[in-house]
C-alpha cells in the first residue's frame, strides 16, 4: 500500500500494490501495521456497502458529530465515483476546504478520511458499488449533513445532478450549522 497525503490535512489517497500473475491479481486493502505509518490506531467497527444505480447521482455530504466522529476508508469496487471530502475541523489549516478524486474499480484507489470530515460522492458510471470502513458505529442522533451545492464550499461536481435523496437535498447550509463562518 502507498499512502499519498491528500491536500486536506490528515487525509490520504491510498494506492494498492497488487500481486499480478496469469490468474489475475491479489491485493491487501488493510494491514494494521501498514496503517500505523499514518498514525491510524483505531479499530474498524463497521463495514458498509452501498449501491447506486444511476450516473450523476449524489450521496452526501454526511458526517457524525462528537463524540461519534468517525474515520472512514472508502473504496469503489464496481464502476466509478467522484469522491469528495470537506474538512469541518475548526482550527485546521484546511477548514472548509474540499478535495475530490476519482475512485473506481479500475484504478483500485481508496481514500482515508479523518474524523471531522464530511463525505459524499457522485456516480460517474451507470452503476457503482462502494465499501466503507468506519471506526465508529452509526448513530442516527449524531448524523448530520451539508448540502451538496452549498455556495460556501463550491464543490465542482463533474456531472449534472440526476438523482439525490430528499434528505441529502435538504441538508442545511454551512452558515446554518457553523455560525460565524
GUBARO-561308 format. One record per residue (C-alpha): residue number from 1; x, y, z. Coordinates in Angstrom, 1 decimal, decimal comma. Last residue first. Layout:
   numi       xx       yy       zz
    NUM        X        Y        Z
...
//
This chain:
   numi       xx       yy       zz
    181    -18,1     31,4      9,3
    180    -19,9     33,0     12,2
    179    -22,4     30,3     12,9
    178    -21,4     26,8     11,8
    177    -24,7     24,9     11,2
    176    -26,9     27,5      9,4
    175    -23,8     29,0      7,8
    174    -22,9     25,6      6,4
    173    -26,2     25,2      4,6
    172    -28,7     22,7      5,9
    171    -29,3     19,3      4,4
    170    -32,4     19,4      2,2
    169    -31,2     17,7     -1,0
    168    -29,5     15,0      1,1
    167    -32,8     14,1      2,9
    166    -34,8     14,3     -0,3
    165    -32,5     11,8     -1,9
    164    -30,4     12,8     -4,9
    163    -30,7     11,9     -8,6
    162    -29,5     13,3    -11,9
    161    -27,1     16,0    -10,9
    160    -25,1     17,3    -13,9
    159    -21,7     15,8    -13,9
    158    -18,2     16,7    -12,7
    157    -19,2     18,2     -9,3
    156    -17,2     21,2     -8,5
    155    -17,8     21,7     -4,8
    154    -18,4     25,4     -4,1
    153    -17,9     25,3     -0,3
    152    -19,7     28,5      0,9
    151    -22,1     28,1     -2,1
    150    -23,5     24,9     -0,6
    149    -24,4     22,6     -3,6
    148    -24,0     19,2     -1,9
    147    -25,9     20,5      1,2
    146    -24,1     19,6      4,4
    145    -25,1     16,6      6,5
    144    -25,5     15,4     10,1
    143    -25,7     12,1     11,9
    142    -25,3     12,2     15,7
    141    -28,8     11,2     16,6
    140    -28,7      8,5     13,9
    139    -25,6      6,8     15,4
    138    -23,7      4,6     13,0
    137    -20,9      2,8     14,9
    136    -17,5      4,4     14,9
    135    -14,2      3,5     13,3
    134    -15,9      3,0      9,9
    133    -14,9      1,1      6,7
    132    -16,9      1,9      3,6
    131    -17,3     -0,3      0,5
    130    -18,7      1,3     -2,6
    129    -20,7      0,0     -5,6
    128    -21,4      1,9     -8,8
    127    -23,9      1,6    -11,7
    126    -24,4      3,9    -14,6
    125    -20,9      5,3    -14,2
    124    -19,5      8,6    -12,8
    123    -21,5      8,4     -9,6
    122    -21,2     11,4     -7,4
    121    -19,8     11,2     -3,9
    120    -20,1     12,2     -0,3
    119    -18,1     12,8      2,9
    118    -18,0     15,4      5,7
    117    -14,8     15,5      7,7
    116    -14,2     15,8     11,5
    115    -12,5     12,4     12,0
    114    -10,1     11,5      9,2
    113    -11,0     10,3      5,7
    112     -8,7      7,7      4,1
    111     -9,5      7,4      0,4
    110     -9,1      4,2     -1,7
    109     -7,7      3,6     -5,2
    108     -8,3      0,5     -7,3
    107     -7,9      2,4    -10,6
    106    -10,2      0,1    -12,4
    105    -12,8     -0,5     -9,7
    104    -13,0      3,3     -9,5
    103    -12,4      6,1     -7,1
    102    -12,0      9,5     -8,8
    101    -10,8     12,3     -6,5
    100    -12,3     15,3     -4,7
     99    -11,0     17,7     -2,1
     98    -12,9     20,3     -0,1
     97    -11,8     23,2      2,0
     96    -14,0     24,3      5,0
     95    -11,0     24,1      7,4
     94     -7,7     23,3      5,6
     93     -5,4     24,9      8,2
     92     -7,5     23,2     10,9
     91     -8,7     25,4     13,7
     90    -12,3     24,4     13,2
     89    -12,3     20,8     11,9
     88    -15,0     20,6      9,2
     87    -12,7     19,5      6,4
     86    -14,8     18,5      3,3
     85    -14,5     15,3      1,4
     84    -15,5     14,3     -2,1
     83    -15,5     11,1     -4,1
     82    -16,1     11,3     -7,8
     81    -17,4      7,8     -8,5
     80    -16,6      4,7    -10,7
     79    -18,0      1,3    -11,6
     78    -17,7     -1,6     -9,2
     77    -15,4     -2,0     -6,1
     76    -15,1      1,7     -5,1
     75    -13,2      2,0     -1,9
     74    -13,8      4,2      1,1
     73    -11,9      4,5      4,4
     72    -13,7      6,4      7,1
     71    -12,6      7,8     10,5
     70    -15,5      8,6     12,7
     69    -17,0     11,3     14,9
     68    -19,4      9,9     17,5
     67    -18,4     12,1     20,4
     66    -18,7     14,4     18,6
     65    -20,8     15,0     15,4
     64    -21,3     12,4     12,6
     63    -20,7     13,3      8,9
     62    -22,5     13,2      5,6
     61    -22,3     15,2      2,4
     60    -23,7     13,2      0,8
     59    -24,9     10,9     -2,0
     58    -25,1     12,3     -5,5
     57    -26,4     10,6     -8,6
     56    -24,8     11,5    -11,9
     55    -24,9      8,0    -13,3
     54    -27,8      6,0    -11,8
     53    -27,9      2,7     -9,9
     52    -26,1      3,5     -6,7
     51    -25,0      0,6     -4,4
     50    -23,6      1,0     -1,0
     49    -21,7     -1,5      1,2
     48    -20,9     -0,8      4,9
     47    -18,2     -2,1      7,2
     46    -18,4     -1,3     10,9
     45    -16,0     -1,4     13,9
     44    -12,7     -0,6     12,2
     43    -10,4     -0,4     15,2
     42     -8,5      2,8     15,9
     41     -4,7      3,1     15,6
     40     -4,1      5,1     12,4
     39     -0,9      7,1     12,8
     38     -0,1      7,3      9,1
     37      2,6      4,6      9,3
     36      0,4      2,6     11,8
     35     -1,8      1,9      8,8
     34      0,8     -0,6      7,4
     33      0,9     -2,5     10,7
     32     -2,9     -2,8     10,9
     31     -3,0     -4,2      7,4
     30     -5,9     -3,2      5,1
     29     -6,7     -3,3      1,5
     28     -4,3     -6,2      0,6
     27     -4,1     -7,1     -3,1
     26     -4,4    -10,1     -5,3
     25     -4,4    -10,2     -9,1
     24     -5,4    -12,3    -12,1
     23     -4,7    -15,9    -12,9
     22     -1,7    -15,2    -15,1
     21      0,0    -13,3    -12,3
     20     -0,4    -10,0    -10,6
     19      0,4     -9,0     -7,0
     18     -1,5     -5,8     -6,4
     17      0,1     -2,7     -4,9
     16     -2,8     -0,6     -3,5
     15     -2,9      3,1     -3,8
     14     -4,3      5,1     -0,9
     13     -5,2      8,7     -1,2
     12     -4,8     10,1      2,3
     11     -6,5     12,6      4,6
     10     -4,8     14,1      7,7
      9     -4,6     17,6      6,4
      8     -6,6     18,2      3,3
      7     -4,4     18,2      0,1
      6     -4,2     14,4      0,1
      5     -1,1     12,6      1,5
      4     -0,2      9,6     -0,6
      3     -0,3      6,3      1,4
      2      1,1      3,5     -0,8
      1      0,0      0,0      0,0
//
